[in-house]
């Protein structure tokens, strides 16, 4: 079972590798050409766009663990 999990993890990481190189050269050059205030605004925008999905996923994982623990206690 451990070999299967390791193999699955390796396949998923290799499958996602092309996504890491998807940085648009044109977007990067235009972002680097902006002023310091513009670069700060872009960085804040990225954080603002990252917070909602991260919050939803954290809530979902927390509820799943809570439900699992509650189910385990009811079975015992």
DRENDREN-269339 format. One record per residue: residue number from 1; residue in one letter; z, x, y of N, C-alpha, C in turn. Coordinates in steps of 0.02 Angstrom, whole numbers, always signed. Atoms other than C-alpha are relative to their C-alpha. Layout:
REM residues N
   resi   resn      n.Z      n.X      n.Y     ca.Z     ca.X     ca.Y      c.Z      c.X      c.Y
    NUM      A        Z        X        Y        Z        X        Y        Z        X        Y
...
//
This chain:
REM residues 76
   resi   resn      n.Z      n.X      n.Y     ca.Z     ca.X     ca.Y      c.Z      c.X      c.Y
      1      X       +0      +41      -60       +0       +0       +0       +0      +43      +63
      2      X       -4      -44      -59      +40     +142     +119      -68      +32      +14
      3      X      +66      -29       -8     -131     +220      +88      -47      -51      +33
      4      X      +42      +52      -28     -214      +55     +128      +14      -10      +74
      5      X      -18       +8      -70     -119      +38     +292      -24      +60      +41
      6      X      +24      -59      -35     -161     +217     +340      -76       -2       +8
      7      X      +72       +5       -4     -344     +190     +300      -21      -53      +51
      8      X      +16      +52      -49     -348      +28     +400      +12      +24      +71
      9      X      -14      -27      -67     -267     +114     +549      -53      +50      +21
     10      X      +51      -50      -16     -392     +257     +541      -66      -34      +16
     11      X      +63      +36      -12     -540     +137     +531       +3      -34      +68
     12      X       -5      +34      -65     -476      +37     +680       -3      +49      +58
     13      X       +3      -51      -54     -450     +194     +785      -70      +27       +8
     14      X      +69      -26       -5     -623     +260     +743      -48      -53      +26
     15      X      +42      +54      -23     -700      +90     +776       +7      -10      +75
     16      X      -14      +10      -71     -619      +81     +948      -17      +61      +42
     17      X      +13      -61      -37     -666     +260     +996      -55       -7      +52
     18      X      +52       +7      -52     -829     +212    +1085      +24      -38      +62
     19      X      -25      +37      -57     -730      +93    +1197      +35      +45      +49
     20      X      -35      -45      -45     -631     +239    +1268      -47      +37      +46
     21      X      +49      -37      -42     -790     +317    +1337      -42      -48      +42
     22      X      +39      +49      -37     -848     +160    +1426       +9       +4      +76
     23      X      -10       -7      -72     -794     +222    +1598      -67       +5      +36
     24      X      +63       +2      -37     -935     +182    +1717       +0      +58      +50
     25      X       +4      -57      -45     -987     +341    +1807      -10      -22      +72
     26      X      +13      +25      -67    -1048     +242    +1956      +64      -29      +31
     27      X      -63      +28      -25     -883     +148    +1972      +49      +55      +16
     28      X      -47      -55      -11     -784     +308    +1956      -18      +38      +63
     29      X      +20      -38      -60     -885     +399    +2089      +13      -40      +63
     30      X      -13      +40      -60     -871     +254    +2210      +75       -7      +13
     31      X      -73       +3       -9     -683     +241    +2179      +27      +66      +27
     32      X      -22      -65      -25     -662     +428    +2208      -20      +11      +72
     33      X      +25       -9      -68     -761     +415    +2369      +39      -41      +51
     34      X      -37      +41      -47     -644     +287    +2445      +58      +40      +30
     35      X      -57      -33      -32     -501     +332    +2559      +61       -4      -45
     36      X      -62       +1      +38     -325     +362    +2496      +29      -71       -5
     37      X      -24      +69       +1     -277     +185    +2545      -40      -43      -49
     38      X      +42      +36      +48     -424     +118    +2446      +17      +17      -71
     39      X      -19      -21      +67     -374     +219    +2294      +67      -30      -20
     40      X      -64      +33      +14     -196     +151    +2308      -11      -74      -16
     41      X      +14      +72      +12     -266      -26    +2318      -31      -10      -69
     42      X      +30       +6      +67     -371       +2    +2162      +53       +9      -53
     43      X      -54      -11      +49     -220      +71    +2069      +46      -60       -4
     44      X      -43      +60       +0     -114      -78    +2121      -36      -59      -33
     45      X      +39      +54      +31     -254     -196    +2070       -1       +5      -76
     46      X       -1      -10      +72     -260     -119    +1897      +67      -21      -29
     47      X      -67      +19      +24      -72     -141    +1877       +9      -76       +3
     48      X       -6      +73       -7      -80     -321    +1941      -39      -35      -56
     49      X      +39      +30      +54     -217     -360    +1814      +28      +15      -69
     50      X      -29      -18      +64     -119     -276    +1675      +64      -40      -16
     51      X      -65      +31      +10      +46     -368    +1700       -4      -67      -38
     52      X       +0      +64      +37       -1     -546    +1642      -15       +5      -75
     53      X      +10       -5      +72      -78     -499    +1474      +58      +35      -36
     54      X      -56      -36      +29      +63     -378    +1441      +61      -46       -7
     55      X      -56      +47       +3     +192     -512    +1481      -10      -52      -54
     56      X      +14      +50      +51     +108     -641    +1370       +8      +29      -70
     57      X       -5      -31      +65      +95     -521    +1225      +73      +17      -17
     58      X      -71      -15      +12     +276     -465    +1245      +39      -63      -18
     59      X      -32      +64      +15     +332     -646    +1247      -18      -23      -71
     60      X      +22      +20      +67     +229     -684    +1091      +33      +40      -54
     61      X      -32      -43      +51     +298     -535     +995      +74      -15       -4
     62      X      -71      +17       +0     +475     -577    +1049      +15      -65      -35
     63      X      -10      +64      +34     +458     -757     +993      -13       +6      -75
     64      X      +15       -9      +71     +381     -702     +827      +60      +33      -35
     65      X      -59      -32      +30     +528     -585     +792      +59      -48       -3
     66      X      -56      +48       -1     +652     -720     +843       -9      -52      -54
     67      X      +14      +50      +52     +568     -848     +731      +10      +30      -69
     68      X       -7      -33      +65     +561     -724     +586      +73      +11      -18
     69      X      -71      -12      +13     +745     -679     +603      +35      -67      -15
     70      X      -30      +65      +11     +793     -863     +614      -19      -27      -69
     71      X      +23      +22      +66     +689     -903     +459      +36      +38      -55
     72      X      -35      -41      +50     +768     -759     +363      +72      -22       -8
     73      X      -70      +22       +4     +943     -819     +407       +6      -67      -34
     74      X       -2      +66      +32     +902     -996     +352      -12       +5      -75
     75      X      +14       -8      +71     +836     -934     +184      +60      +28      -37
     76      X      -58      -31      +33     +995     -836     +147      +59      -45       -1
//
